[in-house]
Amino acid sequence: IVSAVCPDTKWVACPSCSDSTNMIAKDRIGKISRPDGSELYYILKNQCKVSLREGWIFLAAFFFIFVALIIMIVHSEMQADVLKTKIQTADDYTLCVKNPPKDAIDPDEWKGFFDQFADTDGDLAGHAVTCCTVVLDNSELLSKLAERRAAQRELQLAVCSGSRVVCHDMDDMVKNSKALPWWKRYLLRMPSPQDIKNHIDLLTEEIHGMETKEFPVFEIFVTFETEHLHKKAWKALSLPRKQSKQDISKVVETADSEEQERQTGKKQCSFLRKLLSCFFPIPKKLASSQLLFRGNHVLYVDKSPTPSQIHWGELGVKSQKNCSRIMISFIFFSGITVAGVFLVILIHKMDKELAYYAIYALDVIIPLIVRSLLSSFERHGTESSYQSSQYIKITILRIVNVVILPTILDPITEYAQDGDKSLVNNVYNLFIAMIVTQPIKLLLDCFGNLYRHILGPRVIGDQQQMNLKFMGGGDYGLAERSTNLTKILFLACWYSAVFPAGFFFGAVALIVQYFVDKFCL
């Protein structure tokens, strides 16, 4: 079975058809005039017979893909665990306290608390913590400092560009600067050096006003001397988030509660607890009251992400405020997607071939809007959260735009039609584009080559600016690459009933995508 195209067709009479019939393509319906003046409609009917055999083949192929995906996910997780044991990173030694007391700002107090997990003998006897980082809820101050540094950098580039002079005093920089050309000021909306200096002065005043403000503690990062101590502390302190908010009497283990659990048989075997923990958070109790911080505070401890993944300037953003921002951006993104769908439908009514070019244009343009919206509006404490939000939005867009939209555009009678304008032929062209067009676009990397070979080497006297030019170019983030893989897989499964060969084309597209991504990285 190559496809569900049916070349065996025949014109048959359709007494119930009329000009208002919308489910049939215009080239598959016609009419003749009878001698009595009435009209009789004819439709082009497919004569191919679909048996139960085709259905079983489709179900078997879909089941095979489903099982293969599960095996691939399990294998990937196992390989990730193997690689993680071979590569030692900071998160293998660090725990993160998510709910510290707001006034627990002394790192020595935290070090004394976590030193209870130290070994009693050896070179590190009595010492478990090697580093303790107290994160304050000062994201607004950090944002102002980062904005001020960026403005200072912008002023230096605007004044000292093209020279080897290192400028320090802002007043001298502005005084010795040249007047900004009118076309840059009014057409490009570029600020003048004086405008940048005024903005820096305003930020400096705001920063000085925050210097005396006392910021509460937001999170604590504790780094242990060895991985063994890290696992020991994690095993002793790890509790579900909801349980860490309960009363102390329900969290701390006592002799009476342990005896009661033993008598009532509530303690399940370790295998059953591990199995249930994969789906539901199993309640747990602390071994003693010594695991309570300050004797009365239950800590919610989680494994720490790597320092390079943390967005330090956005850690203090409140969860409710962040959720509202994410919801607003998702509604805005949904509106853009719906508007794009209606635009493609409108273009399809005028020109069918032009509609597919519009689909490809939206597939390129809207992800750029999503990335700019995420970076300017949403706030994410870690890079993983940022990439996940970007992945969800772009994946929904590409599935709706590339996979589902062609199904809506084509009438149902064209699903099994043969010819250049049929649905199967359009799906075939989509797979060819994924195999050929997108990899060529990534390999060419026009903007990256422009930055690295033209703009970068021509930067004079500024190594930092040169480094930024060499870092410019295409986006090879995990979300961008994963959305392409998800789109190919979903496209193959969505049209598998009418185009089973899509599984083979999808496999080729995934193989090509793998080697192209490997080269680009």
Number of C-alpha atoms within 10 A of each C-alpha: 10 9 16 20 21 15 13 12 14 11 15 13 15 15 11 9 17 15 10 7 11 11 11 17 15 13 9 14 20 17 15 11 10 9 7 6 8 8 13 16 18 20 21 18 16 17 12 13 7 9 8 8 8 13 12 11 14 17 13 12 16 18 12 11 15 13 11 12 12 11 12 12 12 12 12 12 12 12 12 12 12 11 11 12 11 9 9 11 13 15 17 21 21 28 23 21 18 17 18 22 16 13 11 18 19 12 16 12 13 21 19 14 17 22 18 16 20 21 15 11 8 7 8 13 11 15 19 25 25 14 14 20 15 18 18 17 21 21 18 15 18 15 15 18 17 13 15 20 14 13 17 18 12 15 25 20 16 19 21 17 15 13 12 10 12 11 13 10 9 18 12 10 20 20 11 11 16 12 11 13 10 11 10 12 12 10 8 9 10 15 16 19 24 17 13 20 20 11 15 21 13 12 18 14 10 14 18 11 11 14 10 8 9 11 17 17 20 22 21 24 23 23 25 27 16 16 16 16 22 24 18 12 21 17 11 15 22 17 23 15 15 10 19 21 15 11 12 18 10 14 21 18 16 16 7 9 13 13 11 13 12 12 10 8 9 10 13 11 8 9 9 10 14 13 10 12 12 9 8 10 14 13 11 16 20 20 13 12 18 13 20 17 17 14 10 12 17 25 22 19 23 18 18 21 19 14 12 10 14 17 16 17 20 20 20 21 17 11 12 9 12 17 13 12 16 18 13 14 18 18 12 14 20 15 12 15 21 15 12 19 21 11 15 23 20 13 17 17 11 10 11 16 12 13 20 21 13 19 20 15 11 21 18 12 10 18 20 14 13 21 17 12 16 20 12 8 13 20 23 24 17 18 15 15 14 19 17 12 19 22 23 13 20 26 20 15 26 25 20 17 22 21 21 15 17 19 17 11 17 19 16 15 17 20 19 20 21 17 13 9 13 17 26 23 18 17 21 14 12 20 20 16 15 21 21 14 12 17 19 13 10 18 12 13 15 12 11 19 16 15 19 19 12 13 14 20 13 13 17 13 15 16 11 9 16 18 14 12 21 18 13 15 15 14 13 12 12 13 20 17 15 13 21 21 17 17 22 26 18 17 21 24 21 17 21 19 19 19 23 21 17 25 20 12 19 23 15 16 23 19 12 17 21 14 12 16 14 9 10 12 8
